[in-house]
Structures are given as structure tokens and as C-alpha cells.
Amino acid sequence: MPSFPVLEALARRYHASKQGRTGTGVRDFQVDYPDLLKLAGCTDGDSRAQAERELTAASNLPDSKLVLERHPRDPSIIWKVRLQADGGEAWLFDTLGKPTPAELRAQWAAFFHAAAADLSGLSEPWLDRWSRWCTGLANAADQGQSIAPFSFTDKDAAPEFQRVLKGVLKWQGPTLLRVASCALCGDSKQLERMAPRLSQALNQLSEGLITSLEGAGLTETPRSVLLHGPLQIHTESGIVNLELLKDASRISAADIENALALTTTATRCLSVENETTFHQLVRLQSGVLLIHTSYPGSGVLQLFERLPADLEYWHFGDTDPAGFDILRDLRTRLARPIQPLHMNFREDEDSPHLSPQEIRLLDRLLASPQLADVKPELAAMRSANRKGRFEQENLGQPSAGWPFFHFANASKR
């Protein structure tokens, strides 16, 4: 069977149109030729020439329903591509060896009607809800309306999604998400990947009563914060004094949220991007409240929100674009005056060049008002077009006198 990649693009555009979705159109379907080339990724050079040859060949096939409309003053220029209303849909998809949109609608409607009748593995209160939900999806498919969380273009995945959804509906008792994922999917991360669609299905099925996997009893691993230093967590049962511990502690976000109060004798709070560097600093027993974080999660945000506002807040991160972006994110989300510690561009002619993505990020950071104080460091990196010695470990083994706050912002170039 001939291969016509540019026709694939035409089929996608047709399928996405109201005419293709519903089968209600009575006029020829047409698309501007430049738009079709762009959709097909054939806008210049050999790819454009190949696309034109393929369209010409397709329009000359026996019983072709494809019409190439050319510019009235220059017949060498294709102006529009038109698919005839009478038999055009069947011809296009038959040429590509694919089911027509009308056939897909019928297949999906049949799938949902069969699903509505299959109540195996379900119990109250889901029996009636499942039947009504599937019947509604069957009607939507028949009329070319949205069948989300399913997709018209991914029918092969539908039976597996239906099976997993039923498994979630009949799951009993609160369970960690990855444990349930292993049991239902044989893959500890599959439920996380499916979470948006499963949550949408649960919301529809429960009519808004359950809007997430957590609402169905499947919860993520508890959020936590890795920290060290003189922090006292006041609870109803007493005070947990982390200052008595030599090594770092991992405290759950729930414990932070439920604490009556958080107090500290520290005068400085230092967040550290790299976990190895964090643990090196823990060994110094410096009396600084140390928190490990890159882009802050919910646990870190809750901790900062409950710490005293009069602490000195510092952040020690890598000095590549991503490291400075973490500083920007912390300042934006925490609304605290966070000072940079040792975050100076350190020149190194042998360091990696900035990637195009890093250059775009760096340009955004240079324009960010949250990073006005480190703009000279960002400009130096941009001028060098290199990351420099950006990793925290390049500063060497921290000594007992570290972190040297008194010259924290001194340039190391």
C-alpha cells in the first residue's frame, strides 16, 4: 500500500474537525496548503517537495477524492487541499489503511456498551454508577463528543485502563500508592502515570465525591523534610528536641503540619541543595538549622511557613542556571529574604558549555526581579557561555569554621 505521510497529517486534521468527529458535515473538507505542510512537518527543502509529490500522486489515484486547488495566477503553486464530501472520508482512511472516524465512533460505542453490561468485580455503590457512566460514554462516542478520560486515538489502551479503574473502585482500605500499583499493574509507578485520567474517571463516576486516587484510599509516600539542628517540635504529647540528635532527621510533612509550634535557638537557617554537601555540613554541628531542599516540596514549604520570621535565611546551591532557578523559586514561594551563600560564578575554561535550554533559562533569570542581587553572577555566566565550577563540592571539604557567613557574597572569580 502506498505511503503518504502528508495524508496522515490531513487525516489528523480531518479527524479533529467537527465534520470528522461527528460525521455531520455536508461540504467538502478543505485545509490551506501551508497549514497542512506545517502540521506534517514538511515546511521547507526536500520534505516540502516530497509532500507535494505525495499529494499529487494521491490525487491521481483511481477514484481519488482528493483535489489540489492551485493558485489562479500560478498553477505550480498549491493553494488548498480539498477532500470531497461524497466518499472523501472513506477514501482517505481506506488509502491509509485505517478505520474511518465513523467506524471508530461505532467501535468505541460498542466498547462502552459492553463495559456497561460487565459489572464483574464491582459492588455497591458502584454497580449502577458504572453502568450509567459507561452508557453515557457510549452515547458520547456515537455522537463524536468527548469520551475523556479515554481518547479516540488510543483504543488499544482502553481495556487495560478499564481493568485498572475497576481495581481502584474495589480496593479496600488505605494503602500506599506504589503498593497498590504493584498489585494492580505489576509496576510500582504505573498508577502515578495514570493518576490524572483515573482521577477524572473517579470524579465522573462518583459525581464529584471522589476527585483523586487519595480519595479512593491510595496515598503517595508521606512527604518529609531532611533537616538537622536546634529545632523543637511541640506536640500534644511533649516536645521533640532535634538538637539532641547528632545526625540528620527526616520529619514527615504531617508531623510538621500537626505540631502545636516549632521553636529554635538557631539564629540562621540554611537550605542546602546537594544532599552530600548537606550531610558534610551536619558533621560540623555548627548550631545552624540545616534543611535539605532543591525545588521545595510541600513538606519544606510547611516547615518554612512555621519557622520564626526573624531568623536569617540563607540558601547554598549549585551555581549553574538550575541552581539559581531554585534560589528564585524559594524566594518566590516562601516570601522570605533568603540570602545566597557562596553562590558565585566560578570561571573554568574546561567546564561544559551552556545548552540552548540553559541559555533560555539564564535569560529569564537575568530578567527576574527576584534575582537582582545575583545578576552580576548570572551575567558573568552568560558572557562566558559556560557553567564554570558550578557544583557545591568544588568549594572543598567544609572546615569547622564553615560556613564563613562574613564573606558569603564575596566573588570567587
C-alpha positions in Angstrom: 0.0 0.0 0.0 1.4 3.5 -0.9 2.9 5.5 2.0 1.6 9.1 2.2 2.9 10.8 5.4 1.3 14.1 4.4 -2.0 12.4 4.1 -1.6 11.2 7.7 -1.5 14.9 8.6 -4.6 15.5 6.6 -6.4 12.6 8.3 -5.4 14.0 11.7 -6.8 17.4 10.9 -10.0 15.9 9.5 -10.5 13.7 12.5 -10.1 16.7 14.8 -12.6 18.7 12.9 -16.3 18.8 13.7 -17.0 17.1 10.4 -14.7 14.3 11.3 -15.7 14.0 14.9 -19.5 13.9 14.3 -20.0 12.9 10.6 -22.4 15.8 10.2 -20.6 17.8 7.5 -22.2 18.1 4.0 -19.5 20.3 2.4 -16.1 19.4 1.1 -13.4 19.5 3.8 -10.5 21.7 2.9 -7.3 23.0 4.5 -4.8 25.6 3.5 -1.8 24.0 1.9 0.8 25.9 4.1 -1.1 24.8 7.2 -1.1 21.2 6.1 2.6 21.3 5.4 3.3 22.7 8.9 1.1 20.0 10.5 3.1 17.4 8.6 6.4 18.9 9.5 7.2 19.5 5.8 7.7 23.2 5.5 10.9 23.5 3.6 13.5 21.8 1.4 13.3 18.2 0.4 10.4 17.4 2.8 8.2 20.0 1.2 9.0 18.8 -2.3 8.3 15.2 -1.2 5.0 16.2 0.3 3.9 17.8 -2.9 4.8 14.7 -4.9 2.9 12.5 -2.5 -0.2 14.7 -2.7 -0.1 14.8 -6.4 0.3 11.1 -6.6 -2.6 10.6 -4.2 -4.9 13.0 -6.2 -4.1 10.9 -9.3 -5.0 7.6 -7.7 -8.1 5.8 -9.2 -11.3 7.0 -7.7 -9.4 9.7 -5.7 -11.5 12.1 -3.7 -8.5 14.5 -3.1 -8.5 17.8 -5.0 -5.5 20.1 -5.2 -6.6 23.7 -5.7 -3.9 25.7 -7.4 -3.2 29.4 -7.4 -5.2 31.1 -10.1 -2.2 33.1 -11.4 0.4 30.4 -10.9 -0.7 26.8 -11.4 2.6 25.5 -10.0 1.5 26.7 -6.5 -0.9 24.5 -4.5 -3.4 26.8 -2.7 -5.7 24.5 -0.8 -6.1 20.8 -0.4 -9.8 19.6 -0.6 -11.4 16.3 0.4 -14.7 15.8 -1.3 -17.7 15.3 1.0 -19.1 12.5 -1.1 -17.0 9.5 -0.2 -13.9 11.5 0.8 -13.7 10.2 4.4 -13.9 6.6 3.3 -11.4 7.1 0.5 -8.8 8.9 2.7 -8.8 6.4 5.6 -9.0 3.4 3.2 -6.0 4.7 1.4 -4.1 5.0 4.7 -5.4 1.5 5.8 -7.1 3.0 8.9 -10.6 2.9 10.2 -12.7 5.9 9.4 -13.9 8.3 12.2 -17.4 6.8 11.7 -16.1 3.3 12.2 -14.1 4.4 15.3 -17.2 6.0 16.8 -19.1 2.8 16.3 -16.2 0.7 17.8 -16.0 3.0 20.8 -19.7 3.0 21.4 -19.8 -0.8 21.2 -16.8 -1.0 23.7 -18.7 1.2 26.2 -22.0 -0.6 25.8 -20.1 -3.9 26.5 -18.4 -2.3 29.5 -21.8 -1.1 30.9 -23.1 -4.6 30.9 -19.9 -6.1 32.5 -20.3 -5.5 36.3 -17.8 -8.1 37.3 -15.6 -7.2 40.2 -17.8 -4.3 41.3 -20.0 -3.9 44.3 -22.3 -1.3 45.7 -22.3 1.7 45.4 -20.6 1.3 42.0 -22.9 -1.0 40.1 -25.4 1.5 39.0 -22.9 4.3 38.7 -20.6 2.2 36.5 -23.5 1.2 34.1 -24.7 4.8 33.8 -21.2 6.2 33.3 -20.3 3.7 30.5 -23.7 4.2 28.8 -23.1 8.0 28.8 -19.7 7.4 27.3 -21.2 5.2 24.6 -23.7 7.9 23.7 -20.9 10.5 23.6 -18.8 8.3 21.4 -21.7 7.7 19.0 -22.2 11.5 18.7 -18.5 12.3 18.3 -18.3 14.1 21.7 -15.6 13.9 24.3 -15.0 10.5 25.8 -12.4 11.7 28.3 -10.7 10.1 30.2 -10.5 7.8 27.2 -9.1 9.0 23.8 -10.5 8.2 20.4 -6.9 7.8 19.1 -5.8 5.2 21.8 -8.3 2.4 21.7 -5.7 -0.3 22.4 -5.1 1.1 25.9 -8.8 1.2 26.8 -9.3 -2.3 28.1 -6.3 -2.0 30.5 -7.5 1.4 31.7 -10.9 -0.1 32.4 -9.4 -3.0 34.3 -7.2 -0.8 36.5 -10.1 1.6 37.2 -12.3 -1.3 38.4 -9.4 -2.4 40.6 -9.2 1.0 42.2 -13.0 1.0 42.7 -12.9 -2.3 44.6 -9.7 -1.5 46.6 -10.3 -1.9 50.3 -8.6 0.2 53.0 -5.9 2.9 52.9 -2.8 1.8 51.0 0.4 3.4 49.7 0.0 4.2 46.0 3.0 2.2 44.9 2.0 -0.9 46.8 -1.4 -0.8 45.1 0.2 -0.1 41.8 2.3 -3.3 42.0 -0.8 -5.3 42.9 -3.0 -3.8 40.1 -0.4 -3.1 37.4 2.7 -5.1 38.2 4.5 -1.8 38.0 5.1 0.4 41.1 4.8 3.6 39.2 2.0 2.9 36.7 -0.8 4.3 38.9 1.2 7.5 39.2 1.4 7.8 35.4 -2.3 7.0 35.1 -3.4 9.3 38.1 -4.8 12.3 36.1 -7.0 10.0 34.0 -8.0 7.8 36.9 -8.9 10.9 39.0 -11.0 12.2 36.2 -12.9 8.9 35.9 -13.4 8.7 39.7 -14.7 12.3 39.7 -17.2 11.4 36.9 -18.3 8.1 38.4 -18.8 9.5 41.9 -20.4 12.7 40.7 -17.7 14.8 42.4 -17.5 12.9 45.7 -14.1 11.4 44.9 -11.7 13.5 42.9 -8.4 11.7 43.3 -6.7 8.4 44.0 -6.1 9.7 47.5 -9.9 10.0 47.9 -10.1 6.3 46.9 -7.7 5.4 49.7 -4.5 5.2 47.7 -1.9 7.7 49.0 1.6 8.7 48.0 4.6 8.0 50.2 4.3 10.6 53.0 6.1 13.9 52.3 9.0 14.6 54.5 11.9 17.0 55.2 15.5 16.1 55.8 16.9 18.6 58.4 19.4 19.0 61.3 20.0 21.4 64.1 18.3 23.1 67.1 14.7 22.6 66.3 12.0 21.8 68.9 8.7 20.3 67.7 6.0 20.9 70.2 3.3 18.2 70.1 0.3 17.3 72.4 2.5 14.5 73.8 5.5 16.6 74.5 8.5 18.3 72.8 10.7 16.5 70.3 14.1 18.2 70.5 16.2 17.5 67.4 19.1 19.4 68.9 19.9 16.3 70.9 20.5 14.2 67.7 23.9 14.0 66.2 22.7 13.0 62.7 20.1 14.4 60.3 16.4 13.6 60.9 13.7 13.0 58.4 10.4 14.6 59.6 7.1 13.9 57.9 5.1 16.9 56.5 2.1 15.6 58.5 4.1 15.9 61.8 5.2 19.5 60.8 1.6 20.4 60.0 0.1 18.9 63.1 2.7 20.4 65.5 1.5 22.9 68.1 4.5 25.0 67.5 8.1 25.0 66.1 10.8 26.8 68.1 14.5 27.1 67.6 17.6 28.6 69.3 19.4 29.0 66.0 20.0 32.4 64.5 20.5 31.2 61.0 18.6 28.8 58.8 20.5 27.4 55.8 18.8 25.4 53.0 21.3 23.2 51.0 20.6 21.9 47.5 23.0 18.9 47.4 22.4 16.1 49.9 26.0 15.1 50.1 27.0 18.6 51.0 24.2 18.8 53.4 25.5 15.7 55.3 29.0 17.1 55.3 27.7 20.3 57.0 25.7 18.2 59.5 29.0 16.8 60.8 30.2 20.3 61.8 27.5 20.6 64.5 27.5 24.3 63.8 24.3 25.2 65.5 22.8 26.4 62.2 19.4 25.0 61.3 20.1 23.0 58.1 17.4 22.0 55.6 18.0 19.9 52.5 16.0 21.0 49.5 16.2 21.7 45.8 12.8 22.9 44.4 10.8 22.9 47.6 8.1 20.3 48.1 5.0 20.6 50.4 6.9 19.5 53.5 9.7 22.1 53.1 7.1 24.8 52.4 5.2 23.9 55.5 8.4 23.9 57.6 9.5 27.3 56.4 6.0 28.8 57.0 6.1 27.7 60.6 9.7 28.8 61.4 10.2 32.2 63.1 10.3 35.1 60.7 13.2 36.8 62.4 15.7 34.0 61.5 18.5 34.8 59.0 17.6 32.7 55.9 20.3 31.6 53.5 20.4 29.2 50.6 23.5 27.3 49.4 23.1 25.8 45.9 24.9 25.0 42.7 25.8 27.9 40.5 24.5 26.6 37.2 21.2 28.1 35.8 19.2 25.4 37.5 20.8 26.2 40.9 20.0 29.9 40.6 16.4 29.0 39.5 16.0 27.1 42.7 17.0 30.2 44.6 14.5 32.2 42.6 11.8 29.6 43.3 12.5 29.6 47.1 12.3 33.3 47.2 9.1 33.4 45.3 7.2 30.7 47.1 8.5 31.4 50.6 8.3 35.2 50.5 11.3 35.4 52.8 14.5 37.4 52.5 16.7 34.5 51.5 20.4 35.4 51.0 22.7 33.4 48.7 25.6 31.6 50.3 28.8 31.0 48.2 26.6 31.3 45.0 29.2 33.0 42.9 30.1 32.1 39.3 33.5 30.4 39.3 35.2 30.5 36.0 36.5 27.3 34.4 37.5 27.2 30.7 37.2 23.4 30.8 33.6 23.4 32.1 30.6 22.5 30.0 29.1 25.0 27.6 25.6 26.2 28.3 23.0 24.2 26.4 20.3 26.1 24.4 17.8 25.2 27.2 20.1 26.6 29.9 20.7 29.8 27.9 16.9 30.3 27.7 16.6 29.7 31.4 19.5 32.0 32.2 18.0 34.8 30.1 14.8 34.5 32.1 16.7 34.6 35.3 18.6 37.7 34.3 15.2 39.4 33.8 13.8 38.2 37.1 13.4 40.8 39.8 13.8 38.0 42.5 17.5 37.6 41.4 18.5 41.3 41.1 21.3 40.8 43.7 23.0 38.0 41.9 22.6 39.5 38.4 26.4 40.1 38.1 27.0 36.4 38.6 24.3 35.4 36.1 25.8 38.0 33.6 29.3 36.6 34.1 28.0 33.0 33.3 26.1 34.3 30.3 29.2 36.1 29.0 31.4 33.0 29.5 28.8 30.7 28.0 30.0 28.1 30.4 28.7 26.7 33.7 32.0 27.2 35.4 32.8 25.2 38.6 29.2 25.1 39.5 28.9 22.1 41.8 28.9 22.8 45.6 31.6 20.1 46.1 34.1 22.3 44.2 34.4 24.5 47.3 36.2 21.7 49.0 35.7 20.0 52.4 34.0 22.3 54.8 36.1 23.1 57.9 35.0 23.8 61.5 34.7 27.5 60.8 32.4 27.0 57.8 30.1 28.4 56.5 32.0 31.7 56.7 28.9 33.9 56.6 31.0 37.0 56.9 32.3 36.7 53.3 29.4 34.7 51.8 28.9 37.1 48.9 32.5 37.7 48.0 33.2 36.9 44.4 35.5 33.8 43.7 36.3 34.7 40.1 
